[in-house]
Amino acid sequence: MKLKKPLEDIERSLQKTYRKTIWAKFIKAVKEYELIEVGDKIAVAISGGKDSLLLAKLFQQLHRFSEVPFSLEFISMNPGFNKENLENLELNCKLLNIPIKIRKSNVFHVANKLSSDNPCYMCARMRRGFLYNFAKEEGCNKLALGHHFDDVVETTLLNIFYGSQFKTMVPKIEAENFLNMELIRPLVLIKESDIIRFTNNAGLKTMSCGCNVARLELGSKRKEMKNLLKEMEKNNPNASMSIFNSATNVNLNQVYGYEIDGKRISFNEIYRREKK
């Protein structure tokens, strides 16, 4: 496998061809959500998929031109990839000039053993913990993941339909069990279709997930949300954006209740407060 274009052209395209759809949205997220601060050491997690590979290149470009001094580490875990997927991950990083550090784990095996019917949730939690530890050991204070705009919208719908709560995927959050560590998501304003376009034009062969469960699409509620959004957008092309924007326009005076800092606020409390 080789890239369709020289690496220099691919890197340049981020600020030329994809300036509006990718680069500008990446920069907007970094600034608007204050994702990078002076002296940060950021671990960019690379799974081998299209999103994380793009994230790595965006961070490389930003590091070259940023007036805010920060440093980078590119980390990845091998949770039990087959030989083909592992070689593909290593080759993509080599082609894109990403100096990756890969550590092996047995996450796939353990997650499937603990929850054979639907191991995806357990796998995600275990992988996150592994990456936090990896990042800490590399001296990093932030872990960057490649969740994009579509992930945010789909997560919002999953929480509504299957979690009975309005909760979304935020751009920055403190790690619960790792002191002085934050998780950041700089791609949250970038649409998946634009990431796919960039990846295809570069000639990259990426993987969606390295495990058999994802490959067979067993128990995929997220896929269900993707299909639902496609149907909604046939009549309303702005449906996804409206869902995304709703998370920035929550009116706490007109809800049945909400939770803040672990405390539940009931409708009656809201009503009595507003009545005063």
Steps between C-alpha positions, in 0.01 A plus 500: 500500500614855430349846520324641194693825538830608656474548875580871464196544273275313741615714791460817295148398396384527862548876483404533133245249367357416842553836666129575544370151576784365716781739597285801594264283705791337679646840589158630607452207738848542648441870566130502593527212747851596621640155425869597496684705760859615539728213596254219424639162407230331297476128430325454165337156503513319166274199451578440135173650385446799274407740781807453716739510203353833393520625859870416509572693178300800620697508825827475309401795283383704798822427689702647214315831495349546846598800709400301809790270600397139554644155428363177358521125539328264256386187679311186404404174655487159340196349675533175309507601134558232242827522307344683203344776711813554706716524189249740343512726809880506493513562124249787508697674773822450306346638179364803688825554692335452839753382763268259677559301817302175516442289810338159509207402722243220516191724508312316222538166675407628848203710381357208306547270799329740742214595267476263205151616392597866459868561578520842331420705813745306715763518226463879470542551876803275520665663199439846647661399829798348320552819297474721810771293667712507184464879476590550868810285464607716205470810719187633328223699664245464219372214289359592159243272334359514148125527569337716234175694445298193403616318814368788711158498331467121510601490867235761580232288334625181668469667839147620420365175354688247713619693805192713578718807542614802305876469510749550222869441423687809620824641351695487829463307822710421807604138536320344797772268623812670367621807687590807292390338177244632251341341196456731200310453172625753242300350208154561648411762237622294203254282308580137432430539127784755475737269686412219258561732204844596632594138573391374158679779317818424691473132407499367856363157583367531855309269731171577672571267791737209537263257671260243354195635686521841335583344166183289515302800632347307788285704739584830332269762649728768356438365151129523573544870585697556179215354296243704692690823429523414130123463486444823692732695272303400192232746614717728713864531384581698815374235743845401627608860548177577687563209738860616553394860562229392744776409744606865504145633542368313803234704685514375859181689585299282263607146576355231727822481699875497469814388679801715585809397698327178598193676643157438351279809454128418468235681297333627820827654619542672163141625506518635856827677423356666191179593681683715756 
